[in-house]
Amino acid sequence: KQWYQRRVRASSQKRSTVSITSTGVTTSYDMECSDGTGQVGKECLACPSGSYSTGGVCEKCAVGSYQPNSGKTQCTSCETGLTTVTTGSDSITDCTVICEVASIANGYRSPASGYTVMTGTSVTTFCSSGYSILDAKNNTQTCTSEQPACFKSCIIEKKSEKSSVTDGTSLIYQSTLDYTCT
């Protein structure tokens, strides 16, 4: 997306400053651009979609708002209960229900804990050595308000032929069969 999309007539108040330094001569242009535009070199250009301007400087729309048109002076807020994942959104479809990737003890997640993603994004949980996810067939689930936790686990040996536990079976810490896993 181009940051400035079309030329807009600049204000009549223009002045230029010439500076001579050891690295050469530079020229800067001080001008007053109208609302909805921003200065690029010696021109005022319309701010692109996803941004706005009220003082001649283009700013990206804040998280929770969007602007589909160029040259505007404000962004539109998402409906109640919806927000955007990032700044600079240019479509109402960017307004969505979001999910924060929860922190986790004894492991880590990808995307990392603390990231904000769209609800339904896949989040993979990795447990530290000696820990496992309770009742999970795999460690990747969609981001929801409840994300799996890592529990201490141990490997037990088969105690007797009558036991339903086989060698290498993982149990959650303090699970009880015919003895306690510690």
N, C-alpha and C positions, 0 to 999 in steps of 0.2 A: 504494500500500500504506500503510495507517495504521501509524504508528510504534508506538503502543500499542493493543492490540486489545480488551482486556477489563479490567474492574476487579478488583483483588485486594485483599483486606483488608490494610490497612497495619498495621505493627507498633504495639504499644501505647505505645511510647515516642515521643511527639510533642511538639514545642515550636515555638512561633512567635516570630519576632523582628520587632518593629516598628521601622522607621527613619524618622526625620523629616529630610528634606533640603530644600534650597531649591526643588527641583522637585516636592515633595509627599511623601506618606506611602507607604511601601512595606512590604509584609509578605512575609516569606519563611518557609517552613516547613522545618524540619530534621526529618527522619524517617529511620528505618532500614527500608528495604524488604528483603523476603526475596529469596533467590536466585531468579533467573528473572524478577524484576520490576525496574522502575525508577521513580524519582519524577517525577511530572508535577504541578506545583502542590502541592496538599496530599494527593495520592493516590499510591498505588503501583499501577502498571499492569503487566500482563504484557508482557515484551519480545516484539516480533513475530518472525515467521519471518525467517531471515536474520541473527538476532542471538542473544545470550545475556547472562546476568548472573550474577556470583558475589558481588557486593558491593553490590547495589542500584542499579547503573548499567548500563544496556543498552549493549552494544558490538556493532558489526557483526562478523560472522564474517570472519576473515582470508582473504586470497587463498589458495586451495588447500583451503578448507573450506566447508561449507554447513550450514544448519539449517532443515528444512522445517516445524517446529512452533513455536508461540509459547510463551513462559514457560519456556524451557529454560536450563540452566546451562553448556552447552558446545556447540560445533559439531562436526560430523563431518568428518574429513579425507577428501579424495578418494583414490581408489585410486592405487597407485604408477603413475607415468607420466602422471597426469592432474592438472589444476589448474583453477582458475577464473580468469577474466580480471580480475575486480574483487572488492572486498570486499562483504559483505552478501548472498552467494548463498543462495537458499532452496530449491534443488532439486539432487538428484544429477545431473540433466541439465545443470547448469551446469559440471560437471566435464568437461573436454575436453582434447584435445591442443592445445597452443597453438603459435604461431609468432611469433617476434620479427621485426619488419620490420628488415632489415639496413641498415646505413649504406651510403652509396654515394659514391664519388668522382666528381666532374664531373657531378653531377645531384642530384635529390631524388626522394622517393617520397611517395605518398599511399595510405594513412595514412603519417605521417611516420616516418622511421627511429627505432628505439628503442621504438616502440609494440608492445605485446603484443596479438595478435589470435588468433582461432580459426583453426586450420589450414583452408585452403580459402577464406579471405577474399581478395577481389580486392585486389591491390596494383598500383598504376600507377607505372611508372618514367618519369621525365622527365629527359632528358639535356640538359646545357648546350649552348649553341651550339657547333658544331664537333665534337660527340660524338654517337655513336649506339650502339644496342644491337646486338650481334653476333648474326646469325641469328635475329632476332625479327621476326615479321610484324606484331605489335602490341606495345604497351608495357604491357599489362595482363595479369598472370598471377596465379594463386592463390598465396597465401603458403605457401612450402615452405622447406626448409632452404637451397635454392639459389635465389637471386634474380639476375636479369640485371645485368650491369655495363655502364657506359658507356665506350666506347673512342673515341679520337680518330679522326676521319674527315676525308676531304677529297673534293672534287668534281674529277674529271679531265675533260679534253676528249678526244674521240676522236682517237687518234694516227694511225690509218690505217684504210682501208676493210676490212682483214682483221681488225681488232680486234672482239671480241665486246662490248666496252664502248661504250655510247652516251653522248652528252652528258648530263650530269646524274647519271650513275651514282655512287652513294656507295660508297666502299671503306673498309675499316678501315685505320688508320694503319700504314704499312710493308707493305701488301699488295703483291704483285708480279704484274704482267701482263707487258707488254713494257717497262715501266719502273716505278720505285717511286713510290708516292704519298707526298709529303712535306708 
